[in-house]
């Protein structure tokens, strides 16, 4: 290749390379070498199978470009650049590289990194979706006001009658407390849409979990609940009502997924700053870790990517908002919600909450 042609190709900001029939790289411009964190000379020691994986679509299309003189484009080609690295998404244009007077022996590959663009598009789509959810939530909250008022009034009358019976006295009080919690939530949703600000306070996390387990145990009699609490945990700072919503949803899901006579384990402990916390928003701090573990079938691999996506559900009667709302609430507390497969069977949802919340 002439010095002028080489200089011209090296001046291009688009990464490009030429490969032969065997997939060996015979030329790579400077932009291509920089993308792969190598030199142009070093790139000529590689085969595209080493870059994109053996028997990959890129190699197949390059061979077809040479054999059939067929140009093609691969959109949203995803691959891992290395162990532990985030996936990269490329758009790749593959053309036969014709040299006048010579047989066709090479293909030209040009590629564009679409990773950031797709992330922005996904974020924009999620934002639009959440705005739609916020509108629907406000409508729903408005519709809930009247029945809640009626239920509260009837319960107050029931409470006055129940005070004469010691065995029944506790239950109307429990209903009233839950109604007041719902009223606060509805009021916040009406004022702020689908993402009301957190009402922060300090409270005992184990007392909250005990309350949620008590509620769920009354409607999940086929399941045994096991508490594995760390008694040394101090009080947590957070929005008690919103976290109640998170743990009620996760524990209910675990109970629903459990077989007859199954066990749902609720575990708490501290997660020290010496642990790997690079996925948390504010760096290493002390975290509360709460695990809700069931003995059900677990989450199938094809559903993993959409687990926290609004309106995604595998339940016949589900609406697909529970886990996505849980995820948002935990993230608003500066924490993390993730799924992991339980051993030997079942699902485990792990909530990490900072000891001192840096809420958003």
VENTA-V933035 format. One record per residue. N is the residue number from 1. PHI is phi in degrees with one decimal (999 if undefined). OMEGA is omega in degrees with one decimal (999 if undefined). Layout:
((N	PHI	OMEGA) (N	PHI	OMEGA))
//
This chain:
((1	999	-176.9) (2	-69.1	177.9) (3	-58.0	-179.9) (4	-66.5	179.3) (5	-63.8	178.9) (6	-63.0	179.6) (7	-63.5	179.2) (8	-63.2	-179.2) (9	-66.5	179.3) (10	-69.1	-179.9) (11	-78.3	-178.8) (12	-75.1	178.1) (13	-82.6	179.1) (14	-84.0	176.9) (15	-64.9	176.0) (16	-146.8	178.2) (17	-147.7	174.3) (18	-116.3	-179.6) (19	-127.9	177.8) (20	-96.0	-176.3) (21	-60.5	-179.0) (22	-83.5	-177.8) (23	87.5	177.9) (24	-74.6	-179.0) (25	-80.8	-179.8) (26	-104.9	177.0) (27	-157.6	172.7) (28	-144.7	178.9) (29	-78.1	-175.4) (30	-60.9	179.9) (31	-61.9	178.3) (32	-66.6	179.6) (33	-62.3	178.4) (34	-64.0	179.0) (35	-60.8	-178.6) (36	-91.4	178.4) (37	57.0	179.3) (38	-143.6	173.8) (39	-99.1	176.3) (40	-56.5	179.2) (41	-65.8	179.7) (42	-65.1	-179.6) (43	-60.7	-178.5) (44	-71.2	176.1) (45	-91.1	-175.0) (46	-99.9	167.3) (47	-110.5	-177.3) (48	-63.8	174.1) (49	-64.5	176.9) (50	-71.5	-178.4) (51	-84.5	-172.7) (52	-110.6	-178.1) (53	98.6	-178.7) (54	-63.9	178.1) (55	54.4	-178.9) (56	-90.1	-177.1) (57	-63.5	-179.3) (58	-62.7	179.3) (59	-62.8	179.3) (60	-62.9	-179.5) (61	-68.0	178.3) (62	-64.4	177.8) (63	-64.4	179.2) (64	-67.9	178.1) (65	-61.6	-180.0) (66	-78.1	-175.3) (67	-71.9	-172.8) (68	-115.0	-175.2) (69	52.7	-175.4) (70	-107.5	174.6) (71	-81.5	179.5) (72	-156.6	177.5) (73	-128.3	175.1) (74	-111.1	178.1) (75	-98.3	175.1) (76	54.0	174.8) (77	-79.9	-175.0) (78	-109.1	176.3) (79	-153.5	178.2) (80	-98.6	-177.1) (81	-76.7	-179.5) (82	173.7	-178.5) (83	-62.3	179.5) (84	83.5	-179.3) (85	-83.6	178.1) (86	-70.4	178.5) (87	-60.4	177.5) (88	-112.2	179.4) (89	-115.5	-176.5) (90	-122.7	162.6) (91	-106.4	-172.4) (92	-122.0	175.4) (93	-103.9	-176.7) (94	-122.3	-177.6) (95	-131.2	170.5) (96	-65.6	-178.1) (97	-103.9	-176.5) (98	-87.3	173.3) (99	-112.1	-176.0) (100	-53.7	176.4) (101	81.6	-179.4) (102	-126.3	177.2) (103	-66.1	-179.0) (104	-73.4	-177.0) (105	-128.8	-172.7) (106	-136.6	173.6) (107	-124.4	178.9) (108	-105.6	179.5) (109	-116.5	171.7) (110	-121.0	-178.6) (111	-140.8	-178.7) (112	-126.9	179.5) (113	-77.0	-179.3) (114	-98.8	-171.8) (115	-56.8	-176.4) (116	-65.4	180.0) (117	-61.0	-179.6) (118	-67.5	176.6) (119	-64.1	178.0) (120	-63.8	179.4) (121	-63.8	178.6) (122	-65.2	178.9) (123	-65.4	178.7) (124	-65.1	178.2) (125	-62.7	179.2) (126	-64.3	179.2) (127	-62.7	178.3) (128	-63.2	179.0) (129	-65.0	-179.1) (130	-68.6	175.0) (131	-64.1	177.1) (132	-65.3	178.2) (133	-63.0	179.4) (134	-59.2	178.3) (135	-63.6	-179.7) (136	-65.8	179.8) (137	-63.9	178.2) (138	-62.4	177.5) (139	-62.9	-179.3) (140	-63.9	179.9) (141	-61.3	178.5) (142	-62.0	-179.2) (143	-68.9	-177.9) (144	-77.6	-173.9) (145	-56.6	-175.6) (146	-64.2	178.6) (147	-62.9	177.4) (148	-63.1	179.0) (149	-62.7	178.8) (150	-64.3	179.3) (151	-63.8	-179.8) (152	-63.8	179.5) (153	-61.7	179.2) (154	-65.1	179.9) (155	-68.3	177.2) (156	-62.2	175.5) (157	-64.2	178.2) (158	-62.6	-179.3) (159	-62.9	179.6) (160	-64.2	177.9) (161	-72.9	-175.7) (162	-70.7	179.9) (163	-62.4	177.5) (164	-78.7	-177.4) (165	-122.4	-175.1) (166	-61.4	-177.7) (167	-70.0	-177.3) (168	-97.5	-170.5) (169	-60.7	-173.4) (170	-70.1	-168.5) (171	-68.4	176.1) (172	-61.4	178.1) (173	-64.2	177.4) (174	-62.8	179.4) (175	-61.7	-179.4) (176	-64.4	178.5) (177	-62.4	179.3) (178	-68.7	176.5) (179	-64.5	177.6) (180	-64.4	176.6) (181	-63.8	178.1) (182	-65.5	178.5) (183	-63.1	177.9) (184	-63.3	180.0) (185	-65.0	179.4) (186	-62.0	179.0) (187	-61.5	179.5) (188	-65.1	179.6) (189	-66.0	178.1) (190	-66.4	-177.6) (191	-78.8	-169.1) (192	-125.1	179.9) (193	75.8	-174.0) (194	-80.5	-176.0) (195	-137.3	-179.3) (196	-68.5	179.5) (197	-67.1	-179.5) (198	-77.6	174.0) (199	-100.0	-169.7) (200	-80.3	173.5) (201	-158.0	176.2) (202	-101.2	-179.2) (203	-155.9	-179.7) (204	-83.6	-176.5) (205	-64.7	-177.8) (206	-67.1	176.2) (207	-63.9	177.4) (208	-63.1	-179.7) (209	-64.2	176.5) (210	-60.2	179.0) (211	-62.5	-179.5) (212	-64.1	179.9) (213	-63.2	178.7) (214	-61.1	178.1) (215	-60.2	-173.9) (216	-70.7	-178.7) (217	-63.8	179.4) (218	-72.9	179.7) (219	-111.2	179.4) (220	-129.6	-175.1) (221	-70.5	179.2) (222	-81.5	-173.7) (223	-119.0	173.1) (224	-101.8	179.2) (225	-103.2	-179.8) (226	-117.4	179.0) (227	-99.7	174.0) (228	-122.3	-172.8) (229	-96.8	171.9) (230	-84.5	-174.6) (231	-69.2	-177.3) (232	-84.9	-177.4) (233	-65.1	174.7) (234	-78.2	175.9) (235	-63.9	180.0) (236	-104.2	174.7) (237	-105.3	-179.4) (238	-177.1	176.2) (239	-90.0	-173.1) (240	-59.2	-178.0) (241	-63.0	-177.7) (242	-70.0	177.8) (243	-70.6	171.6) (244	-56.3	178.9) (245	-61.1	-180.0) (246	-62.0	-173.4) (247	-72.6	175.0) (248	-63.7	179.8) (249	-65.5	-177.3) (250	-67.3	-178.9) (251	-71.1	176.0) (252	-63.7	177.9) (253	-59.6	180.0) (254	-63.4	178.8) (255	-65.7	179.8) (256	-62.8	-177.5) (257	-82.3	-173.3) (258	-81.5	175.9) (259	-76.0	175.5) (260	-54.8	-177.7) (261	64.7	176.3) (262	-76.6	-178.6) (263	-121.6	170.8) (264	-106.2	-179.5) (265	-102.0	176.0) (266	-115.6	-173.0) (267	-118.5	175.3) (268	-130.8	174.3) (269	-165.7	174.5) (270	-96.9	177.7) (271	-115.5	-171.8) (272	-75.8	-178.0) (273	-68.8	177.6) (274	-75.6	178.0) (275	-77.8	177.7) (276	-73.9	-177.7) (277	-121.8	-175.4) (278	-69.2	178.8) (279	-90.9	-179.4) (280	-91.6	-167.9) (281	-75.4	-173.0) (282	-118.8	177.2) (283	79.3	-173.8) (284	-68.6	173.2) (285	-146.4	173.6) (286	-82.8	-179.2) (287	-124.0	163.8) (288	-82.3	174.3) (289	-118.7	178.9) (290	-120.5	178.4) (291	-113.1	173.7) (292	-116.3	-170.3) (293	-120.0	177.4) (294	-116.9	-179.3) (295	-115.8	-179.3) (296	-82.5	-175.9) (297	-83.0	-177.3) (298	81.4	-179.6) (299	-102.4	-179.9) (300	-69.7	-176.1) (301	-56.0	-177.4) (302	-70.2	179.4) (303	-96.9	-173.0) (304	-61.0	-173.9) (305	-64.6	-175.9) (306	-105.5	-171.0) (307	-57.2	-177.1) (308	-106.8	179.7) (309	-83.2	178.3) (310	-56.7	177.1) (311	72.3	174.2) (312	-90.1	179.3) (313	-151.7	173.6) (314	-108.2	179.8) (315	-88.8	-180.0) (316	-62.9	-177.9) (317	-102.7	-176.2) (318	-83.3	177.3) (319	-109.2	174.5) (320	76.6	179.8) (321	-107.9	-172.6) (322	-57.0	-176.5) (323	-68.6	179.3) (324	-65.8	176.8) (325	-67.7	176.2) (326	-58.5	-179.4) (327	-60.5	-179.4) (328	-64.5	-178.7) (329	-64.9	179.8) (330	-64.2	178.4) (331	-64.3	177.9) (332	-63.9	176.2) (333	-85.2	-177.1) (334	79.3	-177.1) (335	-113.8	-175.7) (336	-141.9	172.3) (337	-121.6	-179.8) (338	-143.0	178.3) (339	-110.3	169.6) (340	-143.7	-179.2) (341	-72.3	178.5) (342	-82.4	179.8) (343	-117.1	1.5) (344	-83.8	179.0) (345	-136.6	173.6) (346	102.3	-177.9) (347	-124.5	175.3) (348	-131.4	173.2) (349	-104.6	-173.8) (350	-113.2	177.1) (351	-111.9	174.1) (352	-113.5	-178.8) (353	-123.6	-179.2) (354	-67.5	178.1) (355	-57.9	172.4) (356	-114.6	-172.2) (357	-70.7	169.0) (358	-104.7	-172.7) (359	-71.2	178.3) (360	-114.2	999))
//
